[in-house]
Amino acid sequence: MYRALILLGLLAACNVPPPSPEEVAQICEEQARAAQGPTGRVSVGVNNRTGSYVSGEIGVTGDFLAGRDPQEVYSRCVMRRTGNAPYRPPVLN
């Protein structure tokens, strides 16, 4: 029974259409933006249960730590996901 479920899951995965070139570009742009520098956010608020609060997070990618060029990160990501060169330059703002 377990093997049949795994086989059905694998067969179902084969019918998933690949992402469009624009979807791949957007995914790879996010990776390239993360290679530009640390990312983060801070939240400040007040609620009835705990009173005031502050929270935050900082993210650093291996691409940033390795000093990789964001343009190169984008190009490699698109090539890896589609097998083709990027059809447009990344928007990294």
N, C-alpha and C positions, 0 to 999 in steps of 0.2 A: 504494500500500500504506500509506504513512504517513498519508495523508488518511483512509483507511478506519479506521485505528486511532484517530485523533482523533475521528472521528464515532462510533465504537462507545463510546469513553470518555465522550463527551458524552451519549449516549443512556443509558448505564448510570448516569450521575450523576442523571438525571431520575427514576430509580426509588428514590432514597434518600429514606426518610421524613424529614420535618422533625423536629427535636428536640422533645421534650415541653416543656410550659410549665415543669415542674420542672427539667429539664436547662438550659433557658435561664436560669431564675432562679439556678441554681448558678453558671453561667458568668459571669453579670452580677454576682453577689455577689463573685466573685473580683476583677473589675475595680474594683468599688466599694471593696473592702478595700485594694486597691493605691492608690487615690486618698486613703486616710486618712493615708498616710505612707510613708516608705521601708520596704522589706522587706529581709530578709537572713537569713543563717545563717553559723555558724562551725562548722568541723569540726576536731577535734583527735584525733590518734591516733598509734599506733606500729605499724610493720610490720617484717618481717625484712629486706626489701630496702633500704629507704631510711632506716630508723630512725624518729624522731619527725617528725611533720608537722603543720602548721596550714594550713587553707585557709578561705576565706570568700568571700562575695559579697553585694553590696548592689544592690538594684533600686529605681529611682525612675521613676515613670510621668509621662507628660505631663500627665495629669489632676491629679496631686499638684502638679507644678510650676506649673500654671496656677491652682491654688487652687480647683478645682472641688469642689462639695459631693458627697460620696460617694452621698447619696440621689439626687441628680440624675443622677450617672453611672449608677447602677443603672437608674433609670427610662428614661433615653435608650437604654441598651443593650437593655432588654427591648422597647421600642418599635421599635428598629431591627431586631431579630431576629424579632419576631413580628407587628408591625403593631398590637399591642394594648397597652393600659396594663398594668402589672404586676398580677397577681392577688393578690399578697401582698407585704408589706414585706420588705426585705432583712434578713438576719441578718448583721451586720457584726462580730461578736465574733471 
